[in-house]
Amino acid sequence: MPPRQSSRSSPPLLSLSEIINLEPEEEPWCAGYAPSQRRRCHARTNARGRRSAMALLDKGTERLHAGLSIDTLLEDLAPHVLCTRFHQNQASELSSRFKRKVRTYLESQTPTTPSSRTASLSSQTHTVRSTGTERGERAALLRKLRETLDELRRLEDAESDRQHDSRSSRRRETESSSRMLSPRTSESPPRRQISQEPRVARGVERRPTEYSVFSLTATVPSVAQPQFNSTRGDETLSQAQEGPSTVARVSSRTNPLSNAGTKPRVTRREIEGACGICLCDLHIPNEDEHTTEADAETEHDTEDGQDGNNEDHGDGDEQREEELTWCKERCGVNFHKQCMDQWLARARTCPACRSKWEHTH
């Protein structure tokens, strides 16, 4: 007996444009929604977009009748029915709305054959699978991004800790070096003072009443400098008066008569050598200067005619002495009078012994 055929015939399937209620050629308006106007957009779509939308609708109708999924096709269709000026950002929302309408239509149809049910189920399964795949990929990307951010934070924290440790170590090294240097600095001045005091005492004990030629020579270049401080001599005297007890004992040995309150007698040095200020000779050389003392005495005893010459020499010596001056306060050193006048304009002390200069001649 042949199988009984079903008396119910399958209803014809609608086209995709009827299902989603979209006619691009008949209604060339934007399918987007204007929130400010609370209505559909009235802007026109371009002709190329309408032609592309019609082609996609025909292709979607064929795939839908064949039981195939058209989700990707609906995503491509949405941008073509939106205006390019305002509502291209609504393409994702519009494609989702198209998908809901298609799914509702397919569910409303009574399945007549297992093939149509299988096609519908496969379409839904594919949609769920693709959605799950996208979610999984998105979750994997978010997880990788989170791991990368955590690694960056860890590296930044490590770098910050390293810089902090480096600064702390440098600070500790600086403090330790300063502590090591501070005792040496504080102890060095007393050690230097102790080492210098016996040296001064020994030098004065060896020569209590005379001045060394070498010390005078070493002092002269420093006082003959062009830029001279006028208060240097006074400061030296004040330091000598305010010095320690060792310096006081030295001064008492060099001048034993100072305790008695009488001024010692100062003897003038011999007129020889160079001026301590300009470093030039103290006297002008002449022809008789190279003769020996023995020849001078012999000529004085034998010839009376030489008395006139000796008197001439005496006059020359007196003239040279008038051009010279000497320290009558302490050391007796000779200087050019002209040089000494220039010196006294800067300092009122002797260039050799630093004593107060006495103007009487």
C-alpha positions, 0 to 999 in steps of 0.5 A: 500500500503506497504511503499516504501523502500529507494533505497539508501543503507547505506555504510559500516562503516570502522574499527577504525584502518582505521579511525584513520590510525593506525596499531600497528601490521603492523607498530610497530613504535611510533605514537609520533612526534619528534620536533627536527627531524620534523617527526614521531618518529622511536622508536619501541613500546613494544609488550605488548603495541601493543597487548593492542592497537589491543584489544582496536581498536577492541573494539572501532570498535564494540562500534562505529558501535553500535553508542556508544561514544569511547572518553574514549577508545581513551584516553586509546589507546594513551599511548599504541602506544607511546614509553616509553622513549621519547613521553609518554607526548604526549598521551593527544594530540594524543587522541585529534587527534584521536577524531577529526578524528572519529568526522570528519568521522561520520559527513561525513557519510550520516545519513540513519536512525533516530537511527544513527542520534540519536546515533551521537547526543547523543555521541556529547551531552555526550562529551559536557556534560562531557567536561562541567562537567570537566570545572565546577569541575576545576572552583570549585577547582580553586575557593576553592584554591583562597579562601584558599589563601585569608584566609591565607593572612588574617591570616598572616596580622592579625598576623603581626598587632598583633606583631606590636601592641605588640612591640609598647605597650612594647616600650611605657611601657619602655619609661614610666618607664624610664621617671618615674625613671629618676627624682628619680635618678637625685634627690637622690644624692642632698638629700643624701648630704644634709642629711649627712652634718648636721650629720658630723657637729653635730658629730664634735661639740659634740667632737671637739678635740678628736677621737672616739675609735669606729670610730678608731675601725671601720676604722682599719679592712678596712685599714688592708686588704691585698690588700690595695690601696696606693692612698686611703689616699691621695685621702681622704685628697684631698677630705677633702681639696676640700669638701664643706664649711661645712667640712671646718668649721668642720676642723676649729673647731677641730683645732683652732690653724691652723688659727694662722699658728702654729702646735698644740701639739700632745699628745701620747695615753696611751699604751693599747689595740691592734695595729690598723694594726695587731690587736694584743696587744701593750705590752707583759703581765707580772706577775706584770701587774695584781697588782693594783696601790695602791699596787704598791704605798704601796710597793714603800713607805715601801720597798726599795728593790723594787726599783730595781724591779721598775727599771727593770719594767721601763727598760721593758717599755722602751724596749716595747716603742722602739718596738712601734711607734706613730703618732706625726702628729695628733692623737697620736695612738700607733702601732707596729714599725714592723707593721708600717714599713710594712704599710709605704711600701704601704702608707705614711699615718697614718692608723688611721687619714690618716695624713702624717706620721712623721718619727722622733722618 
